[in-house]
């Protein structure tokens, strides 16, 4: 998606340790118009699929997922919580994922009320690096008996291989911008096309 690539080039910052900072428009300050355009792009890509729910992980994926839902007949957006809460009552699906950005493992939890057998799920997230967070969401869907219809990603770090492994496993991954390489010294970002 050219619009997203242009924003990354203009406003993204490459940091040491394979970190791409895009908090000016994607995961701290949110550009809702851009999110809407991203949702439209995913709706076009997944047009032939039945989507009954969108699943993401708190917090950065929530805004994007909500905007995307508008393009999928306003299906419910469910987000996996990263910590146990007194508000989470009843039976839950849980797994553990490793966060590349936070450099630690954390639990992800979804109430069994909101992820059901027969659900056709679109997974949405802001970043895809090594794919651990998405593997966790896939595991939650498997535990629930839900079908993963596809995966929509804003920015994939292609050089980290998570997206390629998911595609090899048969998942339909639509990343709107795939970063092939980035250099913290020069700030140069190259995209896969």
C-alpha positions as CSV (number, residue, x, y, z in Angstrom):
1,X,0.0,0.0,0.0
2,X,1.8,3.0,-1.3
3,X,0.2,5.5,1.1
4,X,1.5,3.6,4.1
5,X,5.0,3.1,2.6
6,X,5.2,6.9,1.9
7,X,4.2,7.6,5.5
8,X,6.8,5.2,6.8
9,X,9.5,6.9,4.6
10,X,8.5,10.4,5.6
11,X,7.8,9.9,9.4
12,X,9.3,6.5,10.4
13,X,12.6,6.3,12.3
14,X,14.9,3.3,12.2
15,X,16.5,2.5,15.5
16,X,19.3,0.0,16.4
17,X,18.1,-3.5,17.1
18,X,15.8,-3.8,14.1
19,X,13.3,-1.3,15.5
20,X,11.1,0.8,13.3
21,X,9.4,3.7,15.1
22,X,6.1,4.7,13.5
23,X,4.4,6.1,16.6
24,X,3.6,9.4,14.9
25,X,0.8,7.8,12.9
26,X,0.4,4.1,13.7
27,X,0.9,3.0,17.3
28,X,0.9,5.9,19.6
29,X,-0.7,8.8,17.7
30,X,-3.3,7.3,15.4
31,X,-4.1,8.5,11.9
32,X,-7.7,7.3,11.6
33,X,-8.0,8.2,7.9
34,X,-5.0,6.1,7.2
35,X,-6.5,3.3,9.3
36,X,-9.7,3.5,7.3
37,X,-7.7,3.2,4.0
38,X,-5.9,0.2,5.5
39,X,-9.2,-1.4,6.3
40,X,-10.4,-0.8,2.8
41,X,-7.3,-2.5,1.4
42,X,-7.8,-5.5,3.6
43,X,-11.5,-5.7,2.7
44,X,-10.5,-5.8,-1.0
45,X,-7.9,-8.5,-0.4
46,X,-10.2,-10.7,1.7
47,X,-13.3,-9.9,-0.3
48,X,-14.2,-13.6,-1.0
49,X,-13.9,-14.7,2.6
50,X,-16.5,-14.9,5.3
51,X,-15.4,-12.8,8.3
52,X,-17.5,-12.9,11.5
53,X,-14.9,-11.5,13.9
54,X,-11.6,-9.6,13.9
55,X,-9.1,-10.6,16.6
56,X,-6.1,-8.5,17.6
57,X,-3.8,-8.0,20.7
58,X,-4.0,-5.0,22.9
59,X,-3.0,-2.2,22.6
60,X,-1.6,-1.1,19.2
61,X,-3.8,-3.4,17.1
62,X,-7.1,-2.2,18.5
63,X,-7.5,1.1,16.7
64,X,-6.5,-0.5,13.3
65,X,-8.9,-3.4,13.9
66,X,-11.8,-1.2,14.8
67,X,-11.4,0.9,11.6
68,X,-11.0,-2.3,9.6
69,X,-14.2,-3.7,11.0
70,X,-16.2,-0.9,9.4
71,X,-15.2,-2.5,6.0
72,X,-16.3,-6.0,7.1
73,X,-19.9,-5.3,7.8
74,X,-19.1,-3.9,11.3
75,X,-18.2,-7.4,12.7
76,X,-17.2,-7.4,16.4
77,X,-13.5,-6.7,17.2
78,X,-12.1,-8.9,20.0
79,X,-8.7,-8.1,21.5
80,X,-6.6,-10.5,23.5
81,X,-5.6,-9.0,26.8
82,X,-2.1,-9.2,27.9
83,X,-2.8,-9.5,31.6
84,X,-5.3,-11.0,33.9
85,X,-7.9,-8.6,35.1
86,X,-10.8,-8.7,37.6
87,X,-13.0,-7.8,34.6
88,X,-12.1,-11.0,32.9
89,X,-14.6,-13.5,34.4
90,X,-15.6,-17.0,33.5
91,X,-13.8,-19.4,31.2
92,X,-10.9,-18.1,29.1
93,X,-8.6,-19.2,26.3
94,X,-5.0,-18.4,27.2
95,X,-1.5,-18.8,25.7
96,X,1.8,-17.1,26.1
97,X,3.6,-15.0,23.4
98,X,7.0,-13.4,23.1
99,X,7.0,-9.7,22.2
100,X,9.9,-8.6,19.9
101,X,9.4,-4.9,20.9
102,X,9.1,-5.5,24.6
103,X,11.7,-8.4,24.7
104,X,9.6,-10.5,27.0
105,X,6.9,-13.1,27.2
106,X,3.4,-12.3,28.4
107,X,0.1,-14.2,28.6
108,X,-2.7,-13.4,26.1
109,X,-6.2,-14.0,27.2
110,X,-9.6,-14.0,25.4
111,X,-12.9,-14.8,27.2
112,X,-14.6,-17.9,25.8
113,X,-17.8,-15.7,25.5
114,X,-16.2,-13.8,22.6
115,X,-14.4,-16.4,20.5
116,X,-16.5,-19.3,19.5
117,X,-16.5,-22.5,17.4
118,X,-17.8,-21.5,14.0
119,X,-16.3,-18.0,14.0
120,X,-14.4,-17.0,10.9
121,X,-11.6,-14.8,12.1
122,X,-9.5,-12.1,10.5
123,X,-6.4,-11.5,12.6
124,X,-5.1,-7.8,12.5
125,X,-2.0,-6.3,14.0
126,X,0.2,-3.3,13.5
127,X,3.6,-5.2,13.2
128,X,4.8,-8.6,12.1
129,X,8.4,-9.4,13.0
130,X,9.0,-13.0,14.0
131,X,5.3,-14.0,14.1
132,X,5.1,-15.0,17.7
133,X,2.2,-12.7,18.6
134,X,0.2,-14.0,15.6
135,X,1.1,-17.6,16.5
136,X,-0.5,-16.9,19.9
137,X,-3.7,-15.6,18.3
138,X,-3.8,-18.6,15.9
139,X,-3.5,-20.9,19.0
140,X,-6.4,-19.1,20.7
141,X,-8.5,-19.6,17.6
142,X,-7.6,-23.3,17.5
143,X,-8.5,-23.7,21.1
144,X,-11.9,-22.0,20.4
145,X,-12.6,-24.1,17.3
146,X,-12.6,-20.9,15.2
147,X,-11.2,-20.7,11.6
148,X,-8.5,-18.2,10.8
149,X,-9.5,-16.8,7.4
150,X,-6.6,-14.4,7.0
151,X,-4.1,-12.1,8.6
152,X,-3.9,-8.4,8.0
153,X,-0.7,-6.6,9.0
154,X,0.1,-2.9,8.7
155,X,3.9,-3.3,8.7
156,X,5.8,-6.5,8.2
157,X,9.6,-6.7,8.8
158,X,10.2,-9.1,6.0
159,X,13.8,-9.6,6.9
160,X,12.7,-11.3,10.2
161,X,10.9,-14.1,8.4
162,X,7.7,-14.4,10.5
163,X,5.4,-13.5,7.6
164,X,7.2,-15.9,5.2
165,X,6.8,-18.8,7.7
166,X,3.1,-18.1,8.2
167,X,2.6,-18.0,4.4
168,X,4.5,-21.3,4.1
169,X,2.1,-22.8,6.7
170,X,-0.8,-21.8,4.4
171,X,-2.0,-18.6,6.0
172,X,-3.2,-15.8,3.8
173,X,-1.1,-12.9,5.1
174,X,-1.8,-9.5,3.6
175,X,0.9,-7.0,4.8
176,X,0.3,-3.5,3.5
177,X,4.0,-2.6,3.8
178,X,6.8,-5.1,3.9
179,X,10.1,-3.7,5.0
180,X,12.9,-5.7,3.2
181,X,15.7,-3.9,4.9
182,X,16.4,-0.8,7.1
183,X,19.6,0.9,8.2
184,X,19.8,2.7,11.6
185,X,23.0,4.5,10.4
186,X,21.4,6.1,7.3
187,X,17.7,5.8,8.2
188,X,17.2,4.1,4.8
189,X,14.2,1.8,4.5
190,X,13.6,-0.5,1.5
191,X,10.3,-2.2,0.8
192,X,9.6,-5.6,-0.8
193,X,7.4,-5.4,-3.9
